Amino acid sequence: MQTLSLHPRCAVAAAIIIVGMAVAFAAPAQAAATHKLTFRAMVASFRKVDEPPVGDSVGDRFEFTDILFVHSRRVGRDAAVCVHTDRVYYICDWTIVLRRGTLQLHLLFHDTNAGYTLAVDGGTGSYARASGTMRVTDALKPVGRYVIIYRILG
């Protein structure tokens, strides 16, 4: 296994994932309150791992972490691992860690600047039955913005 410096396409993909997000969730069958969380996300770490053969190939991955803020107060962190599933797509597992629990997100994405929709499929603590989607947009800003709107299913 060889650790390489950041590939430009992966940098764009990671920036898209951690930058500006608007979240819209489908309403569950029963009435549930809608909750909204808004954060600024600053990259804490990023690395790309190039598995053999050298260059973009199945099994390559990138990993990142962010620190989450509300105004200037640190409120949480996140971490993600994205694995190249073929020559075009990555599959990502992403966890947001907050004081009252975690939110778990998943994504299959194409390495472009088009924006992405992540599935929110639960978590722990106060977010144990969270459900919905999170839309990722705007890869050009240096500090990401997360706007998470979720429902707790009964």
Backbone as ProteinMPNN parsed JSONL, in Angstrom:
{"seq_chain_A": "MQTLSLHPRCAVAAAIIIVGMAVAFAAPAQAAATHKLTFRAMVASFRKVDEPPVGDSVGDRFEFTDILFVHSRRVGRDAAVCVHTDRVYYICDWTIVLRRGTLQLHLLFHDTNAGYTLAVDGGTGSYARASGTMRVTDALKPVGRYVIIYRILG", "coords_chain_A": {"N_chain_A": [[0.85, -1.168, 0.0], [0.554, 2.198, -0.842], [0.861, 5.527, 0.151], [-0.222, 8.466, -1.276], [0.261, 11.862, -2.447], [-2.369, 14.296, -2.551], [-4.643, 13.787, -5.147], [-5.791, 15.822, -7.815], [-8.516, 15.415, -8.765], [-9.609, 13.951, -6.66], [-9.353, 15.799, -4.644], [-11.211, 17.721, -5.421], [-13.54, 16.168, -5.246], [-13.578, 15.571, -2.487], [-13.76, 18.159, -1.465], [-16.278, 18.881, -2.402], [-17.858, 17.12, -0.941], [-17.443, 18.019, 1.698], [-18.187, 20.628, 1.681], [-20.574, 23.341, 1.594], [-23.858, 22.453, 2.274], [-27.214, 21.568, 1.722], [-30.077, 20.249, 3.162], [-32.735, 18.062, 2.575], [-35.481, 16.261, 3.625], [-37.503, 13.403, 3.061], [-40.886, 13.135, 4.022], [-41.898, 11.04, 6.676], [-44.178, 8.207, 6.973], [-45.775, 8.596, 9.239], [-46.646, 11.482, 11.231], [-43.935, 13.505, 12.063], [-41.709, 15.533, 13.911], [-39.758, 18.09, 12.378], [-36.319, 18.694, 12.379], [-33.562, 20.987, 12.572], [-30.155, 21.476, 11.913], [-27.298, 23.527, 11.793], [-24.052, 23.995, 10.628], [-20.593, 25.135, 10.441], [-17.973, 23.737, 8.638], [-14.683, 22.765, 9.006], [-11.817, 21.542, 7.423], [-9.966, 19.029, 8.962], [-8.261, 16.885, 8.491], [-6.962, 15.113, 5.635], [-6.452, 12.431, 3.44], [-5.2, 10.462, 0.73], [-5.233, 7.164, -0.357], [-3.474, 5.028, -2.375], [-4.053, 2.054, -3.702], [-2.504, -0.908, -5.139], [-3.116, -1.493, -8.648], [-0.81, 1.227, -9.394], [-2.133, 4.518, -9.578], [-5.478, 5.74, -10.414], [-7.733, 3.344, -9.38], [-9.807, 0.437, -8.698], [-10.53, 0.068, -5.272], [-8.808, 2.039, -4.331], [-8.756, 4.786, -2.026], [-10.072, 7.663, -0.239], [-9.789, 9.553, 2.736], [-11.213, 11.593, 5.246], [-11.455, 14.144, 7.81], [-13.397, 16.515, 9.659], [-13.795, 19.518, 11.587], [-16.538, 20.705, 13.361], [-18.452, 23.668, 13.663], [-20.563, 26.025, 15.366], [-21.186, 29.227, 14.85], [-18.466, 30.539, 16.473], [-18.027, 28.465, 18.152], [-16.953, 25.241, 18.899], [-18.677, 22.33, 18.063], [-18.738, 19.696, 17.317], [-17.607, 16.901, 15.298], [-16.6, 15.247, 12.249], [-16.161, 12.317, 10.165], [-15.04, 10.54, 7.3], [-14.86, 7.867, 4.911], [-14.085, 7.082, 1.653], [-14.354, 4.867, -1.006], [-12.991, 3.77, -4.068], [-15.047, 2.244, -6.328], [-15.18, 1.41, -8.914], [-13.933, 2.467, -12.136], [-15.133, 4.933, -12.165], [-16.924, 5.527, -9.995], [-17.283, 6.281, -6.456], [-17.883, 4.926, -3.205], [-19.127, 6.096, -0.176], [-18.837, 6.219, 3.357], [-19.952, 8.039, 6.087], [-19.711, 9.714, 9.139], [-21.194, 11.876, 11.446], [-20.369, 13.398, 14.414], [-21.822, 14.451, 17.317], [-22.703, 16.189, 20.396], [-25.085, 15.053, 21.41], [-25.223, 12.588, 20.168], [-24.697, 10.542, 17.187], [-24.826, 10.998, 13.602], [-25.414, 9.007, 10.766], [-24.288, 8.711, 7.467], [-24.505, 7.922, 3.948], [-23.182, 7.444, 0.617], [-23.092, 7.138, -2.9], [-21.097, 8.208, -5.4], [-20.205, 10.008, -8.394], [-17.179, 11.18, -9.666], [-17.338, 14.252, -9.993], [-18.171, 17.787, -10.324], [-20.837, 18.152, -9.807], [-22.515, 18.063, -7.557], [-24.038, 16.307, -4.791], [-26.189, 13.823, -3.296], [-26.642, 12.621, -0.136], [-27.588, 9.78, 1.78], [-29.235, 9.824, 4.844], [-29.262, 7.621, 7.325], [-29.878, 6.981, 9.978], [-28.457, 6.764, 13.287], [-27.03, 7.422, 16.492], [-27.955, 7.797, 19.982], [-29.736, 10.787, 20.416], [-30.28, 10.824, 17.726], [-30.98, 8.326, 16.837], [-33.082, 7.241, 15.275], [-33.045, 8.788, 13.008], [-33.784, 9.993, 9.714], [-33.531, 10.512, 6.173], [-32.287, 12.736, 3.602], [-29.237, 14.352, 2.536], [-28.215, 17.092, 0.806], [-25.413, 17.954, -1.105], [-23.597, 20.738, -2.094], [-21.776, 23.337, -3.906], [-18.627, 23.478, -4.173], [-16.575, 25.289, -4.054], [-16.016, 26.993, -1.91], [-13.84, 27.765, 0.869], [-14.453, 27.041, 3.51], [-16.699, 24.763, 4.669], [-20.323, 24.475, 4.756], [-22.819, 23.036, 6.607], [-26.13, 22.201, 6.465], [-28.436, 20.575, 8.101], [-31.391, 18.92, 7.972], [-33.637, 16.955, 9.563], [-35.754, 14.116, 10.379], [-37.123, 12.316, 13.123], [-37.962, 9.084, 13.143], [-40.887, 7.315, 14.207]], "CA_chain_A": [[0.0, 0.0, 0.0], [1.336, 3.415, -0.969], [0.1, 6.748, 0.408], [0.189, 9.471, -2.246], [-0.263, 13.202, -2.226], [-3.746, 14.482, -2.993], [-4.919, 13.851, -6.572], [-6.722, 16.939, -8.003], [-9.915, 14.98, -8.849], [-10.041, 13.569, -5.32], [-9.482, 17.032, -3.863], [-12.503, 18.306, -5.769], [-14.594, 15.323, -4.688], [-13.613, 15.776, -1.036], [-14.265, 19.51, -1.214], [-17.727, 18.862, -2.621], [-18.486, 16.409, 0.155], [-17.376, 18.737, 2.965], [-18.564, 22.028, 1.527], [-21.958, 23.774, 1.522], [-24.876, 21.428, 2.159], [-28.608, 21.821, 2.081], [-30.644, 18.935, 3.402], [-34.192, 17.968, 2.498], [-35.861, 14.901, 3.969], [-38.851, 12.956, 2.731], [-41.72, 12.996, 5.218], [-42.238, 9.654, 6.97], [-45.606, 7.89, 6.905], [-46.458, 9.222, 10.358], [-46.189, 12.84, 11.482], [-42.75, 13.606, 12.903], [-41.174, 16.884, 13.928], [-38.569, 18.334, 11.578], [-35.253, 19.336, 13.143], [-32.564, 21.61, 11.702], [-28.83, 21.745, 12.47], [-26.459, 24.271, 10.846], [-22.655, 24.017, 11.064], [-19.467, 25.407, 9.555], [-17.066, 22.584, 8.693], [-13.304, 23.059, 8.61], [-11.059, 20.301, 7.221], [-8.933, 18.734, 9.954], [-7.288, 16.001, 7.852], [-7.341, 14.491, 4.365], [-5.394, 11.631, 2.817], [-5.578, 9.541, -0.336], [-4.452, 5.934, -0.342], [-3.462, 4.414, -3.699], [-3.793, 0.614, -3.671], [-2.048, -1.39, -6.445], [-1.997, -0.881, -9.361], [-0.619, 2.667, -9.212], [-3.102, 5.338, -10.313], [-6.881, 5.515, -10.047], [-8.182, 1.968, -9.609], [-10.716, -0.107, -7.695], [-9.915, -0.114, -3.962], [-8.206, 3.288, -3.858], [-9.696, 5.474, -1.137], [-9.653, 8.867, 0.464], [-10.34, 9.647, 4.086], [-11.104, 12.959, 5.757], [-12.152, 14.545, 9.023], [-13.686, 17.941, 9.781], [-14.247, 20.039, 12.872], [-17.811, 21.391, 13.135], [-18.644, 24.845, 14.497], [-21.72, 26.91, 15.295], [-20.498, 30.502, 15.073], [-17.063, 30.214, 16.743], [-18.018, 27.404, 19.162], [-16.807, 23.868, 18.377], [-19.817, 21.531, 18.513], [-18.646, 18.299, 16.912], [-16.62, 16.519, 14.282], [-17.065, 14.197, 11.353], [-15.135, 11.512, 9.521], [-15.567, 9.781, 6.166], [-13.994, 7.039, 4.077], [-14.672, 6.887, 0.326], [-13.594, 3.832, -1.71], [-13.213, 3.674, -5.513], [-15.693, 0.959, -6.608], [-14.827, 1.112, -10.31], [-13.157, 3.576, -12.702], [-15.91, 6.174, -12.137], [-17.677, 5.793, -8.767], [-16.828, 6.061, -5.083], [-18.915, 4.745, -2.196], [-18.63, 6.758, 1.027], [-19.482, 6.115, 4.665], [-19.636, 9.295, 6.747], [-20.333, 9.838, 10.459], [-21.135, 13.176, 12.102], [-20.383, 13.169, 15.857], [-22.292, 15.615, 18.072], [-22.831, 15.941, 21.834], [-26.251, 14.213, 21.71], [-25.185, 11.344, 19.41], [-24.088, 10.574, 15.855], [-25.637, 10.81, 12.397], [-24.719, 8.161, 9.8], [-24.63, 9.06, 6.088], [-23.904, 7.085, 2.902], [-23.206, 8.097, -0.689], [-22.422, 6.612, -4.088], [-20.98, 9.391, -6.244], [-19.339, 10.117, -9.56], [-16.152, 12.188, -9.387], [-17.584, 15.482, -10.759], [-18.546, 18.948, -9.514], [-22.28, 18.337, -9.983], [-23.258, 18.013, -6.303], [-24.362, 14.95, -4.388], [-27.2, 13.614, -2.275], [-26.298, 11.545, 0.787], [-28.679, 9.215, 2.568], [-29.094, 9.804, 6.295], [-29.995, 6.391, 7.652], [-29.889, 6.686, 11.4], [-27.378, 7.261, 14.115], [-27.089, 6.982, 17.879], [-28.446, 8.811, 20.911], [-30.904, 11.552, 19.97], [-30.454, 10.657, 16.283], [-31.051, 6.881, 16.591], [-34.039, 6.916, 14.216], [-33.036, 9.869, 12.016], [-33.932, 9.516, 8.348], [-33.674, 11.53, 5.144], [-31.178, 12.935, 2.673], [-28.477, 15.578, 2.678], [-27.729, 17.552, -0.496], [-24.101, 18.584, -1.071], [-23.391, 21.663, -3.204], [-20.807, 24.43, -3.777], [-17.305, 22.972, -3.805], [-15.557, 26.315, -4.226], [-15.758, 27.755, -0.693], [-12.813, 27.114, 1.697], [-15.055, 26.509, 4.736], [-17.985, 24.172, 4.324], [-21.508, 24.778, 5.554], [-23.757, 21.92, 6.662], [-27.474, 22.467, 6.96], [-29.026, 19.242, 8.207], [-32.794, 18.876, 8.384], [-33.935, 15.522, 9.7], [-36.922, 13.685, 11.135], [-36.936, 11.117, 13.927], [-39.082, 8.185, 12.851], [-41.512, 6.703, 15.403]], "C_chain_A": [[0.896, 1.231, 0.0], [0.434, 4.612, -0.704], [0.65, 7.831, -0.497], [-0.296, 10.841, -1.821], [-1.628, 13.297, -2.897], [-3.852, 14.633, -4.507], [-5.949, 14.969, -6.799], [-8.186, 16.516, -8.075], [-10.447, 14.583, -7.489], [-10.203, 14.794, -4.432], [-10.816, 17.695, -4.148], [-13.634, 17.497, -5.158], [-14.707, 15.528, -3.179], [-14.159, 17.149, -0.696], [-15.775, 19.555, -1.382], [-18.428, 18.204, -1.45], [-18.519, 17.264, 1.419], [-17.833, 20.173, 2.881], [-20.063, 22.154, 1.372], [-23.006, 22.71, 1.305], [-26.252, 21.954, 2.51], [-29.283, 20.468, 2.156], [-32.156, 18.987, 3.306], [-34.577, 16.516, 2.722], [-37.286, 14.614, 3.534], [-39.626, 12.759, 4.023], [-42.036, 11.528, 5.449], [-43.747, 9.462, 6.954], [-46.376, 8.512, 8.067], [-45.87, 10.61, 10.586], [-44.989, 12.804, 12.427], [-42.231, 15.026, 12.809], [-39.931, 16.956, 13.048], [-37.57, 19.103, 12.427], [-34.229, 19.897, 12.168], [-31.288, 21.872, 12.489], [-28.027, 22.487, 11.411], [-25.054, 24.384, 11.417], [-21.764, 24.663, 10.007], [-18.532, 24.218, 9.724], [-15.698, 22.992, 8.186], [-12.528, 21.749, 8.54], [-9.981, 20.173, 8.295], [-7.852, 17.832, 9.351], [-7.859, 15.464, 6.546], [-6.162, 13.647, 3.909], [-5.996, 10.717, 1.769], [-4.642, 8.354, -0.26], [-4.612, 5.265, -1.702], [-3.079, 2.948, -3.558], [-3.282, 0.181, -5.051], [-3.231, -1.735, -7.344], [-1.948, 0.631, -9.128], [-1.589, 3.433, -10.098], [-4.516, 5.012, -9.869], [-7.304, 4.099, -10.406], [-9.104, 1.54, -8.47], [-9.944, -0.349, -6.386], [-9.18, 1.101, -3.445], [-9.221, 3.98, -2.956], [-9.156, 6.819, -0.712], [-10.432, 8.954, 1.762], [-10.215, 11.096, 4.52], [-11.84, 13.114, 7.065], [-12.34, 16.055, 8.989], [-13.975, 18.263, 11.235], [-15.473, 20.879, 12.58], [-18.0, 22.507, 14.15], [-20.036, 25.426, 14.309], [-21.178, 28.253, 15.756], [-19.036, 30.169, 15.348], [-16.924, 29.08, 17.761], [-17.949, 26.031, 18.506], [-17.921, 23.006, 18.956], [-19.724, 20.062, 18.124], [-17.547, 18.078, 15.896], [-17.271, 15.52, 13.347], [-15.881, 13.463, 10.77], [-15.786, 10.728, 8.395], [-14.454, 8.979, 5.504], [-14.742, 6.803, 2.778], [-13.771, 5.937, -0.458], [-14.006, 3.81, -3.173], [-13.809, 2.295, -5.812], [-15.487, 0.496, -8.036], [-14.084, 2.329, -10.846], [-13.862, 4.918, -12.537], [-16.469, 6.515, -10.752], [-16.896, 5.532, -7.486], [-18.055, 5.745, -4.235], [-18.331, 5.269, -0.888], [-19.494, 6.434, 2.238], [-19.003, 7.303, 5.472], [-20.387, 9.354, 8.06], [-20.113, 11.247, 10.991], [-21.313, 12.928, 13.594], [-20.724, 14.475, 16.563], [-22.465, 15.227, 19.538], [-23.959, 14.957, 22.138], [-26.286, 12.911, 20.911], [-24.51, 11.522, 18.062], [-25.166, 10.485, 14.777], [-24.8, 10.013, 11.414], [-25.221, 8.481, 8.4], [-23.897, 8.134, 5.12], [-24.103, 7.744, 1.549], [-22.504, 7.237, -1.729], [-22.317, 7.791, -5.032], [-19.976, 9.22, -7.366], [-18.42, 11.297, -9.312], [-16.326, 13.414, -10.303], [-17.906, 16.613, -9.801], [-20.054, 19.149, -9.445], [-23.07, 18.431, -8.679], [-23.728, 16.595, -6.046], [-25.488, 14.936, -3.37], [-26.799, 12.408, -1.443], [-27.558, 11.046, 1.481], [-28.311, 9.322, 4.044], [-29.927, 8.618, 6.766], [-29.869, 5.99, 9.11], [-28.717, 7.289, 12.116], [-27.484, 6.664, 15.498], [-27.642, 8.103, 18.739], [-29.701, 9.478, 20.387], [-31.215, 11.351, 18.491], [-30.652, 9.195, 15.883], [-32.006, 6.508, 15.469], [-34.139, 8.044, 13.19], [-33.109, 9.281, 10.619], [-34.028, 10.688, 7.394], [-32.513, 11.57, 4.185], [-30.474, 14.241, 2.984], [-27.892, 15.936, 1.316], [-26.43, 18.319, -0.328], [-23.948, 19.469, -2.306], [-22.22, 22.585, -2.912], [-19.437, 23.986, -3.276], [-16.233, 24.052, -3.781], [-15.238, 27.117, -2.974], [-14.753, 27.02, 0.199], [-13.333, 26.524, 2.999], [-16.444, 26.024, 4.387], [-19.101, 24.65, 5.225], [-22.43, 23.576, 5.472], [-25.078, 22.462, 7.177], [-28.184, 21.129, 6.927], [-30.442, 19.38, 8.738], [-33.181, 17.409, 8.421], [-35.216, 15.313, 10.487], [-36.527, 12.446, 11.934], [-38.17, 10.252, 13.71], [-39.559, 7.502, 14.125], [-41.324, 5.255, 15.421]], "O_chain_A": [[1.873, 1.3, 0.746], [-0.651, 4.703, -1.277], [1.853, 8.092, -0.495], [-1.153, 10.969, -0.947], [-1.981, 12.454, -3.722], [-3.217, 15.513, -5.087], [-6.908, 15.056, -6.032], [-9.035, 17.194, -7.496], [-11.61, 14.844, -7.181], [-11.082, 14.831, -3.57], [-11.483, 18.178, -3.232], [-14.582, 18.064, -4.614], [-15.813, 15.646, -2.651], [-14.933, 17.296, 0.25], [-16.473, 20.194, -0.594], [-19.476, 18.674, -1.008], [-19.513, 17.245, 2.144], [-17.867, 20.873, 3.893], [-20.745, 21.179, 1.055], [-23.042, 22.108, 0.232], [-26.424, 22.695, 3.479], [-29.071, 19.624, 1.286], [-32.788, 19.863, 3.896], [-34.038, 15.628, 2.061], [-38.164, 15.472, 3.626], [-39.077, 12.268, 5.01], [-42.408, 10.83, 4.506], [-44.504, 10.432, 6.924], [-47.525, 8.918, 7.889], [-44.739, 10.886, 10.186], [-45.03, 12.147, 13.468], [-42.304, 15.652, 11.752], [-39.15, 16.006, 12.979], [-37.936, 20.057, 13.115], [-34.041, 19.361, 11.076], [-31.327, 22.419, 13.591], [-28.071, 22.113, 10.239], [-24.877, 24.817, 12.556], [-22.125, 24.732, 8.832], [-18.325, 23.746, 10.842], [-15.563, 23.502, 7.074], [-12.567, 20.943, 9.469], [-9.187, 21.089, 8.508], [-6.67, 17.988, 9.655], [-9.074, 15.371, 6.373], [-5.012, 14.083, 3.979], [-7.132, 10.259, 1.89], [-3.428, 8.502, -0.118], [-5.725, 4.969, -2.135], [-1.914, 2.629, -3.319], [-3.594, 0.838, -6.044], [-4.25, -2.221, -6.854], [-2.938, 1.233, -8.713], [-1.838, 3.041, -11.238], [-4.73, 4.119, -9.049], [-7.248, 3.694, -11.568], [-9.173, 2.189, -7.426], [-8.845, -0.902, -6.399], [-8.941, 1.204, -2.241], [-10.425, 3.776, -3.112], [-7.958, 7.09, -0.805], [-11.568, 8.493, 1.868], [-9.228, 11.759, 4.203], [-12.729, 12.329, 7.396], [-11.556, 16.78, 8.377], [-14.352, 17.388, 12.015], [-15.46, 21.685, 11.65], [-17.746, 22.328, 15.342], [-20.617, 25.333, 13.228], [-20.762, 28.405, 16.905], [-18.406, 29.546, 14.493], [-15.811, 28.769, 18.186], [-18.779, 25.695, 17.661], [-18.102, 22.945, 20.172], [-20.551, 19.259, 18.557], [-16.688, 18.93, 15.666], [-18.357, 15.011, 13.62], [-14.741, 13.919, 10.863], [-16.935, 10.3, 8.508], [-13.282, 9.355, 5.533], [-15.896, 6.375, 2.789], [-12.567, 6.167, -0.565], [-15.193, 3.828, -3.498], [-13.154, 1.28, -5.576], [-15.608, -0.694, -8.329], [-13.639, 3.158, -10.052], [-13.238, 5.957, -12.752], [-16.485, 7.687, -10.375], [-15.994, 4.697, -7.433], [-19.146, 6.241, -4.514], [-17.2, 4.943, -0.525], [-20.721, 6.381, 2.15], [-17.802, 7.564, 5.549], [-21.584, 9.073, 8.097], [-18.991, 11.753, 10.989], [-22.298, 12.314, 14.003], [-20.016, 15.473, 16.43], [-22.38, 14.047, 19.877], [-23.816, 14.113, 23.023], [-27.283, 12.192, 20.967], [-23.836, 12.523, 17.82], [-26.261, 9.97, 15.005], [-23.615, 10.294, 11.235], [-26.428, 8.521, 8.163], [-22.816, 7.628, 5.422], [-25.053, 8.5, 1.344], [-21.442, 6.673, -1.463], [-23.343, 8.337, -5.438], [-19.047, 8.416, -7.299], [-18.861, 12.321, -8.789], [-15.572, 13.598, -11.258], [-17.914, 16.412, -8.587], [-20.507, 20.225, -9.056], [-24.225, 18.855, -8.713], [-23.809, 15.78, -6.965], [-25.712, 15.92, -2.665], [-26.634, 11.307, -1.969], [-28.483, 11.818, 1.734], [-27.207, 8.953, 4.444], [-31.15, 8.612, 6.623], [-29.766, 4.808, 9.435], [-28.064, 8.208, 11.62], [-27.964, 5.543, 15.668], [-27.782, 9.235, 18.276], [-30.634, 8.798, 19.959], [-32.316, 11.679, 18.048], [-30.509, 8.858, 14.708], [-31.755, 5.53, 14.765], [-35.187, 8.238, 12.575], [-32.567, 8.206, 10.359], [-34.547, 11.744, 7.756], [-31.832, 10.566, 3.974], [-31.043, 15.13, 3.617], [-27.144, 15.146, 0.739], [-26.346, 19.23, 0.495], [-24.146, 19.01, -3.431], [-21.72, 22.612, -1.787], [-19.132, 24.108, -2.09], [-15.073, 23.744, -3.508], [-14.261, 27.866, -2.975], [-14.794, 25.793, 0.288], [-12.724, 25.603, 3.544], [-17.268, 26.78, 3.872], [-18.861, 25.164, 6.317], [-22.785, 23.143, 4.377], [-25.122, 23.113, 8.22], [-28.499, 20.609, 5.857], [-30.655, 19.901, 9.833], [-33.063, 16.704, 7.419], [-35.699, 16.216, 11.171], [-35.712, 11.637, 11.491], [-39.285, 10.646, 14.052], [-38.767, 7.155, 15.001], [-41.781, 4.584, 16.346]]}, "name": "protein", "num_of_chains": 1, "seq": "MQTLSLHPRCAVAAAIIIVGMAVAFAAPAQAAATHKLTFRAMVASFRKVDEPPVGDSVGDRFEFTDILFVHSRRVGRDAAVCVHTDRVYYICDWTIVLRRGTLQLHLLFHDTNAGYTLAVDGGTGSYARASGTMRVTDALKPVGRYVIIYRILG"}
